[in-house]
């Protein structure tokens, strides 16, 4: 069935049955999509695929940033400009354990 089908949903019993059936099919399809997505992500992880974007700074960059920030004359803004990232990125990487 399609949304464009002309079904009289104003008839009390038929309309209610049709509405419930469409809700059931919709819920079933949504659950199938969720299941397929989860199994696909699990398969990708099993193959070694890691989701998300790549880190903007390497571990070596973070070490250099921490050394630079140990200097009281160096500001976070200057370090961020030097590494071509935002100040928030510097804070995010330097506050991680």
N, C-alpha and C positions, 0 to 999 in steps of 0.2 A: 504494500500500500504506500501511497505517497501523500504528502500533505495536500497536494493539488486535487486529490480525489474528492468528488462531491458526495460527501456522506452527511446525512442529516444528523447532526449531533444535538439537535434540539429535542428529539424524541427522548423521553426520559430514560428508558431502559437501554435502548440501542446506543445513545450518546454516552451513557456512563460506561457501558461495556467497552465501547471503542476507545474511550479516553483511558481506561485502565489497561487495555491491551497495548496501546501505544506507549504508556508509561513503563510497562513491563519490558517491552522490546527495547526501549531506550535505555533502561537500566541494565539489561543484559548486554547490549552492545558496548556501553560504557565500561562495564566490568571486564569484558573481553579485551578492550583496548588497554585497560590498566594492566591486565595480566600479560598481554603481549609485550607491552613496554617494559615491564619489570623483568620478564624473562630475557628480552633482548639486551637490557643493561647488564644483567647477570652474565650472559654469554660474552659480552664485550669485556667485562672485567676479568673473566676467566682467560680471555685471550691476551690480557695485559693492557687493555685500553683503559686509560684514566680520563675521566670527563673533566670538563672545565677548561679555562684558558691557561696558557703557560704562565708561570710566574714572570713578572716584569724585571725582577732582580735575581741574580744568581747568589749562591751562598758566599762567593768571593766578594761580590758587590756589597753584601750586607756587612761582611767583616770590615771592608774599607769604610763603609758609612759609619760604623760604630767607632772606628779609630778617628775619623774626621770629627764626629760629634763629641768626642772626649775633649777636644780643643774648645775652651770656652769662647774663643773668638769666632768659631764657625757656627753659623745659624742653620736651622733645619731648612729654611728656604734656599740658602746657598747650596747646600748639599743636594737638595731636590733638583735644583737647576742644573747642577753638575752632572747628575745621573739621568736627567731628562724624564723625571717622574714628578708627581705631585707631592706636596708636603704630607698629605694623608698617607700616601704610600710609604714614605719614610717612617712615619709614626707606626704604621701597621707592621712593618718588618722589624722595627727595633723594639717593639713591645712584646713580640712573640718570645716564648721561652726557648 
